[in-house]
Amino acid sequence: MKEKINEDVETKIQLKNYVYSYKKEKVKALNIDALDIPKGKIVGIVGHNGAGKSTFARCLCGLSKKFKGKIQIESQSYNQKQCVGKTYMVMQDVNHQLFTETVLDEVMLSMKEDDTHRAQQILKSLNLLDLQQLHPMSLSGGQKQKSRYSRGHRFSKRYHYF
C-alpha cells in the first residue's frame, strides 16, 4: 500500500512510514509511505484474502504492538497505547466479542454504573431497542456488529473501525 498525502484534504488521521511485519515473514504485511484519511468520511479498505485489511485495522487501533511508523490524529502524534484509548474496533467475526445474555446487557457491560435509560437510548439510536431482551447470538450479522458497536458508542470513542 503506497499512497500520497493529499495536501488539499483536511486530514483527520495521517500515517507516515507505517510498516508491519509478521514474526517469521520477510515480506512486510503493511508498507505505507504516507496516507491521509479525511475528516468526516467513511473509508473502505478493500483487498483479497490475506491482503492485510484486518492487520491494518488492528495496527490503526493500537492492537498490534509491533507496527512501526507515525500516526497523527488531528495533528497530534500518538503511540500504540494512546491509539487504544481513542479507537474502537468491531472485528470481522463479531461472535468473539459478544459476552452477555441480552443485547441490553451488552451495552451495560461497559458502564461503571448501570444506566438502563442511557443504554436504551444508545440501542434506540442504532435501531436495536426492540431487540434489547434477545440474546446477542440470535441476531443477524449486522445487528451483532451494531450490538458490539453500542459499547464503543457508550465509551464515546472518536474513531470506530469495522
Backbone hydrogen bonds, N-H to C=O, Kabsch-Sander energy under -0.5 kcal/mol:
donor,donor_aa,acceptor,acceptor_aa,energy
3,E,34,A,-0.7
7,E,5,I,-0.8
9,V,6,N,-1.3
11,T,9,V,-0.8
12,K,37,I,-1.7
13,I,37,I,-1.9
14,Q,72,Q,-3.1
15,L,35,L,-2.9
16,K,70,K,-2.0
17,N,33,D,-2.9
18,Y,32,I,-2.7
19,V,17,N,-0.7
19,V,68,K,-3.0
20,Y,30,L,-1.9
25,E,22,Y,-0.9
29,A,20,Y,-1.6
30,L,20,Y,-2.1
32,I,18,Y,-3.1
33,D,31,N,-0.6
34,A,3,E,-0.7
35,L,15,L,-2.2
37,I,13,I,-3.1
39,K,10,E,-2.2
41,K,38,P,-1.1
43,V,41,K,-0.6
46,V,44,G,-0.6
51,A,48,H,-2.0
56,F,52,G,-2.7
57,A,53,K,-2.0
58,R,54,S,-2.8
59,C,55,T,-2.5
60,L,56,F,-2.5
61,C,57,A,-1.8
62,G,59,C,-1.2
63,L,58,R,-2.7
64,S,58,R,-0.8
65,K,63,L,-0.6
67,F,64,S,-0.9
68,K,19,V,-3.3
70,K,16,K,-2.8
71,I,78,Y,-0.7
72,Q,14,Q,-2.9
72,Q,70,K,-0.5
73,I,76,Q,-2.7
74,E,12,K,-2.7
74,E,72,Q,-0.5
76,Q,73,I,-1.3
78,Y,71,I,-2.4
83,C,79,N,-1.9
84,V,80,Q,-1.4
85,G,81,K,-1.0
86,K,82,Q,-0.7
86,K,83,C,-0.9
87,T,83,C,-1.3
88,Y,159,Y,-1.7
90,V,161,Y,-3.2
91,M,89,M,-0.7
94,V,92,Q,-1.1
96,H,93,D,-1.5
97,Q,94,V,-2.5
98,L,95,N,-0.7
103,V,131,L,-0.5
103,V,134,L,-1.6
104,L,132,Q,-2.5
106,E,102,T,-1.5
107,V,103,V,-1.3
108,M,104,L,-2.1
109,L,105,D,-1.6
110,S,107,V,-0.9
111,M,108,M,-1.4
119,A,115,D,-2.6
120,Q,116,T,-2.6
121,Q,117,H,-1.8
122,I,118,R,-2.2
123,L,119,A,-2.3
124,K,120,Q,-2.5
125,S,121,Q,-2.2
126,L,122,I,-0.9
126,L,123,L,-0.6
127,N,124,K,-1.7
128,L,123,L,-3.2
129,L,123,L,-0.7
131,L,128,L,-1.7
132,Q,129,L,-1.6
134,L,131,L,-2.0
138,S,135,H,-2.2
139,L,136,P,-1.4
144,K,140,S,-2.5
145,Q,141,G,-2.0
146,K,142,G,-2.2
147,S,143,Q,-2.4
148,R,144,K,-2.5
149,Y,145,Q,-2.9
150,S,146,K,-1.9
151,R,147,S,-0.6
151,R,148,R,-1.2
152,G,148,R,-0.9
153,H,149,Y,-2.8
154,R,150,S,-2.0
155,F,151,R,-1.4
156,S,152,G,-0.5
156,S,153,H,-1.2
157,K,152,G,-1.6
158,R,86,K,-0.7
159,Y,86,K,-1.5
161,Y,88,Y,-2.9
